[in-house]
Amino acid sequence: METAHPMRNRYTLAVLATCALLGLGLYEALVVAPTEQTMGDVQRIFYYHVPSAWTAFLLFFANFIASIIYLAVRRKNERAGFRADAFAVATAEVGVVFTSIVLVTGPLWAKPVWGIWWTWDARLTTTLVLWLLYVSYLLLRRFSEGQQTATLAAVLGIFAYIDVPIVYMSIRWWRTQHPQPVILGGEESGLDPHMWPPLLVNWTAFLSLAALVVGIRYMLARAEQQAEQAEALLALDGHPAASRSYREDEVRA
């Protein structure tokens, strides 16, 4: 009797746990969370808008760290460099997805509250710039060819992360249409204690979803790297000395 592969079992458990958390988060946001006195039920978008932004920030921070690691080790430890690069790609892609959720849920929340879908204030504009920077990162990875692509992408990833703290601090540095922070924003802007559990449950669910998708995308990126290495090795078959040197480099990596 055959037994399921341990990796498949872990993946199945992760999917089930993530689905359960997402379902619980939906219930907490729509049923358990109190109705905000001023905005009414439309404020419930908050439980998706804010966790999406937090998750995106964490993913871009992970991309930032992975990009630094890649630049630091790519010549000394090729295998570690490949892994860091694959993780950077995965976190950037998933981070763009969560930033897209932020940019969609924001206008859906703004229209009934502000009467407009969009305004070019500091928070919204810097968030759009953040999305464009990481979309540019992904376009570079997709359409650029050559050995320097990963290096250029790592530099761009480090540069793009500079906008994350700017987005976070924008409503503190400038007067904006966006509401002032309700979390860590001072005594006058505290979050209702009953709103914390739905917020944290949804953030946990989004983190679980992000980790699951990043893990899958990382494995795909590693498979793509290995396929490219195999193609390069085949291309050297007609040059025995170069092929032997390449194989020795692979063993050391």
C-alpha positions as CSV (number, residue, x, y, z in Angstrom):
1,M,0.0,0.0,0.0
2,E,1.5,3.3,-1.1
3,T,1.7,6.2,1.2
4,A,1.3,9.8,0.2
5,H,4.5,11.9,-0.2
6,P,5.3,13.9,2.9
7,M,5.6,17.1,0.9
8,R,2.2,16.5,-0.6
9,N,0.7,16.0,2.8
10,R,2.2,19.2,4.1
11,Y,1.0,21.1,1.1
12,T,-2.6,19.7,1.6
13,L,-2.6,20.7,5.2
14,A,-1.3,24.2,4.4
15,V,-4.0,24.7,1.8
16,L,-6.7,23.5,4.2
17,A,-5.4,25.7,7.1
18,T,-5.3,28.7,4.8
19,C,-8.8,28.1,3.5
20,A,-10.1,27.7,7.1
21,L,-8.3,31.0,8.1
22,L,-9.8,32.8,5.1
23,G,-13.3,31.6,5.9
24,L,-12.9,32.6,9.6
25,G,-11.6,36.0,8.5
26,L,-14.6,36.5,6.3
27,Y,-16.9,35.6,9.2
28,E,-15.1,37.9,11.6
29,A,-15.1,40.8,9.2
30,L,-18.7,40.6,8.1
31,V,-20.5,39.2,11.1
32,V,-18.4,39.6,14.3
33,A,-16.8,43.0,13.8
34,P,-18.9,45.9,15.0
35,T,-20.4,48.4,12.6
36,E,-18.4,51.6,12.4
37,Q,-20.6,54.6,13.5
38,T,-19.6,57.1,10.8
39,M,-19.0,55.0,7.7
40,G,-21.3,52.0,8.4
41,D,-20.8,48.6,6.8
42,V,-18.5,49.9,4.0
43,Q,-15.8,50.3,6.6
44,R,-15.6,46.4,6.7
45,I,-13.3,46.7,3.6
46,F,-10.8,47.8,6.3
47,Y,-10.3,44.2,7.3
48,Y,-9.0,43.4,3.8
49,H,-7.5,46.7,2.8
50,V,-5.1,47.0,5.8
51,P,-4.0,43.3,6.0
52,S,-3.2,43.4,2.3
53,A,-1.0,46.4,2.7
54,W,0.8,44.9,5.7
55,T,1.4,41.6,3.8
56,A,2.7,43.5,0.8
57,F,5.1,45.4,2.9
58,L,6.5,42.2,4.5
59,L,6.8,40.6,1.1
60,F,8.7,43.6,-0.3
61,F,10.9,43.5,2.8
62,A,11.7,39.9,2.1
63,N,12.5,40.8,-1.5
64,F,14.8,43.5,-0.2
65,I,16.7,41.1,2.1
66,A,16.9,38.4,-0.6
67,S,18.2,40.9,-3.1
68,I,21.0,42.0,-0.7
69,I,21.9,38.4,0.0
70,Y,22.0,37.6,-3.8
71,L,24.4,40.5,-4.4
72,A,26.6,39.5,-1.5
73,V,26.9,35.8,-2.2
74,R,26.4,35.4,-6.0
75,R,30.1,35.0,-6.7
76,K,31.1,33.1,-3.6
77,N,28.3,30.6,-3.4
78,E,26.4,30.2,-6.6
79,R,23.8,27.9,-5.2
80,A,22.9,30.2,-2.3
81,G,22.7,33.0,-4.9
82,F,20.3,31.1,-7.0
83,R,18.1,30.4,-4.0
84,A,18.1,34.0,-2.9
85,D,17.3,35.1,-6.4
86,A,14.4,32.6,-6.7
87,F,13.0,33.8,-3.4
88,A,13.3,37.4,-4.5
89,V,11.3,36.7,-7.6
90,A,8.6,34.9,-5.6
91,T,8.1,37.5,-3.0
92,A,8.0,40.3,-5.6
93,E,5.3,38.6,-7.6
94,V,3.1,37.9,-4.6
95,G,3.8,41.4,-3.2
96,V,2.5,42.9,-6.4
97,V,-0.7,40.8,-6.1
98,F,-1.3,42.1,-2.6
99,T,-0.5,45.7,-3.6
100,S,-3.1,45.3,-6.4
101,I,-5.7,44.3,-3.8
102,V,-4.8,47.5,-1.8
103,L,-5.3,49.6,-4.9
104,V,-8.6,48.0,-5.7
105,T,-10.1,47.9,-2.2
106,G,-9.0,51.5,-1.6
107,P,-11.2,53.2,-4.2
108,L,-14.1,50.8,-3.4
109,W,-13.9,52.2,0.2
110,A,-13.2,55.8,-0.9
111,K,-16.1,56.2,-3.3
112,P,-18.9,56.0,-0.7
113,V,-16.9,57.8,2.0
114,W,-15.1,60.6,0.0
115,G,-17.4,60.7,-3.0
116,I,-14.5,60.1,-5.4
117,W,-12.7,56.9,-6.5
118,W,-9.2,58.4,-6.5
119,T,-7.3,61.5,-5.5
120,W,-3.6,62.2,-6.0
121,D,-2.7,62.6,-2.4
122,A,0.6,61.4,-0.9
123,R,-0.6,58.0,0.4
124,L,-2.4,56.9,-2.7
125,T,0.2,58.3,-5.1
126,T,3.2,56.7,-3.3
127,T,1.3,53.4,-3.2
128,L,0.7,53.5,-6.9
129,V,4.4,54.3,-7.4
130,L,5.3,51.3,-5.3
131,W,3.1,49.0,-7.4
132,L,4.7,50.5,-10.6
133,L,8.2,49.9,-9.3
134,Y,7.7,46.3,-8.6
135,V,5.8,45.7,-11.8
136,S,8.9,47.2,-13.5
137,Y,11.0,44.7,-11.5
138,L,8.9,41.8,-12.8
139,L,9.0,43.1,-16.4
140,L,12.7,43.3,-16.2
141,R,12.8,39.7,-15.0
142,R,10.4,38.6,-17.7
143,F,11.8,40.3,-20.8
144,S,15.5,40.9,-20.1
145,E,18.0,38.2,-21.0
146,G,21.5,37.7,-20.0
147,Q,23.6,36.9,-17.0
148,Q,23.2,40.4,-15.6
149,T,19.4,40.2,-15.4
150,A,19.3,38.9,-11.8
151,T,21.9,41.5,-10.7
152,L,20.0,44.4,-12.2
153,A,16.8,43.1,-10.7
154,A,18.4,42.9,-7.3
155,V,19.5,46.5,-7.5
156,L,16.1,47.6,-8.6
157,G,14.5,45.6,-5.8
158,I,16.7,47.3,-3.2
159,F,15.9,50.7,-4.8
160,A,12.1,50.0,-5.0
161,Y,11.9,49.1,-1.3
162,I,12.8,52.7,-0.4
163,D,9.2,53.6,-1.3
164,V,7.8,51.3,1.4
165,P,8.7,53.5,4.4
166,I,7.6,56.5,2.3
167,V,4.2,55.0,1.8
168,Y,3.9,54.1,5.5
169,M,5.0,57.6,6.7
170,S,3.2,59.6,4.1
171,I,0.1,60.3,6.2
172,R,2.4,61.4,9.0
173,W,4.7,63.6,6.9
174,W,2.0,65.3,4.7
175,R,-1.6,66.4,5.0
176,T,-3.6,63.9,3.0
177,Q,-7.1,62.9,2.0
178,H,-6.4,59.4,3.5
179,P,-7.4,59.0,7.1
180,Q,-4.8,59.4,9.8
181,P,-3.5,56.1,11.2
182,V,-5.8,54.3,13.6
183,I,-3.0,51.9,14.7
184,L,0.0,53.4,16.4
185,G,-1.5,56.8,15.6
186,G,-1.8,58.3,19.1
187,E,-4.5,58.5,21.7
188,E,-7.1,60.2,19.5
189,S,-7.0,57.6,16.7
190,G,-7.1,54.3,18.5
191,L,-8.8,51.2,17.0
192,D,-11.9,49.9,18.8
193,P,-10.8,46.9,20.8
194,H,-13.6,44.7,19.2
195,M,-12.1,45.4,15.8
196,W,-8.7,44.0,16.6
197,P,-9.6,40.2,16.5
198,P,-11.2,40.4,12.9
199,L,-8.2,42.5,11.8
200,L,-5.6,40.1,13.1
201,V,-7.5,37.0,12.0
202,N,-7.6,38.3,8.4
203,W,-3.9,39.3,8.5
204,T,-3.0,35.8,9.7
205,A,-5.1,34.4,6.8
206,F,-3.4,36.7,4.3
207,L,0.1,35.8,5.7
208,S,-0.8,32.1,5.4
209,L,-2.0,32.6,1.8
210,A,1.1,34.6,0.9
211,A,3.5,32.0,2.4
212,L,1.7,29.2,0.5
213,V,1.9,31.0,-2.8
214,V,5.4,32.2,-2.3
215,G,6.5,28.6,-1.5
216,I,4.9,27.4,-4.8
217,R,6.4,30.2,-6.8
218,Y,9.8,29.7,-5.2
219,M,9.8,26.0,-6.3
220,L,8.8,27.0,-9.8
221,A,11.6,29.6,-9.9
222,R,14.1,27.0,-8.8
223,A,12.9,24.6,-11.4
224,E,13.3,27.3,-14.1
225,Q,16.8,28.0,-12.9
226,Q,17.7,24.3,-13.0
227,A,16.2,24.0,-16.5
228,E,18.3,27.0,-17.7
229,Q,21.4,25.4,-16.2
230,A,20.7,22.1,-18.0
231,E,20.3,24.0,-21.3
232,A,23.5,25.8,-20.7
233,L,25.2,22.4,-20.0
234,L,23.8,20.9,-23.2
235,A,25.0,23.9,-25.2
236,L,28.5,23.2,-24.0
237,D,28.5,19.6,-25.1
238,G,30.3,20.5,-28.2
239,H,33.1,22.1,-26.2
240,P,34.5,19.3,-23.9
241,A,36.8,21.6,-21.9
242,A,34.2,24.2,-21.3
243,S,31.6,21.5,-20.5
244,R,34.0,19.9,-17.9
245,S,34.7,23.3,-16.4
246,Y,31.0,24.1,-16.2
247,R,30.2,20.7,-14.5
248,E,33.0,21.3,-11.9
249,D,31.5,24.7,-11.1
250,E,28.1,23.1,-10.7
251,V,29.5,20.5,-8.2
252,R,31.1,23.3,-6.2
253,A,27.9,25.3,-6.2
